[in-house]
Amino acid sequence: MHKIRKAVFPVAGFGTRFLPATKAMPKELMPIVDKPLIQYAAEEAIAAGIDTLIFVTGRNKRAIEDHFDSNQELEAALLAKGKAEQADRVRNILPKGVECIFVRQPEQLGLGHAVLCAERVVSNDPFAVLLADDFLTYGGAGITSDLAEAFGRSGKIQLSVMEVDGPDISKYGVVAPSEVPGGVAGLIEKPDAVDAPSNLASIGRYVLTPDIFDILRNQPAGSGGEIQLADAINTQAQRGDVEAVRLNGLRFDCGSVDGYLDAIMHVAEQRRRG
Ligand code: UTP
């Protein structure tokens, strides 16, 4: 079965909930203590065996490029001051053999449209998608690794899901389970809580197949007037092509200020304990 070697990171959103912090900087560069969200997500992808990182950027593309680029001047300055550990931290942001590719989303037309912008680079391969503002803790090699393994077994599209009880379910894409264990019959974007087909919420990690590009290209705007990734996955689910994998860990919604604060407090607490 096809190995997943490419990951798409949509980082072109406006991040309006974090203004003014996100006026000149993508929200995915905001740090959880001393490491930006996007680096946690890149490390998760690399741990899953992915070696091609595709960033779909907007107007603030430079800062993300600079973060993943080497900075020999900084490294040399740190080494000259005897700060070898800090120099290592700068050098080891990406292991050897991992390549970064940057594509542009010319207009912020939604997450589905951002994924479509990566079509030419993804080409005809299955690929992972990671939303770096979903900050995850996990056991093992990470949820992207779990999704890639599940894809290796069945060849089907993989969604990561977690249980959300109560009215908050209406903030998510919600899975309509099929009769097959782990099977997904539909994905409903932000339903009213009373209409939610289950308590299984789709979170920001996916393994997708390239047939999604044709669906996205021909899809009308959905919830919020945006081209929604969930709507395209819903079309694939109705064809019986989608499965769900449960998150083995915690998820913090770092697209919201409260979730971001909780993530920082969680990581800070763990660091203090050592
Ligand atoms: P969000 O729905 O959180 O939107 O995007 P946002 O613009 O980033 O933030 P708010 O709601 O204005 O505060 C979910 C993910 O999809 C990306 C974002 O960068 C984020 O990773 N995205 C969203 C794009 O890349 N392009 C888009 O057009 C929309």
Residues whose N, C-alpha, C, O or C-beta is under 5 A from the ligand:
A	BS01	UTP	P10 V11 A12 G13 F14 G15 T16 R17 F18 V56 E107 Q108 L109 G110 L111 A114 L131 A132 G255
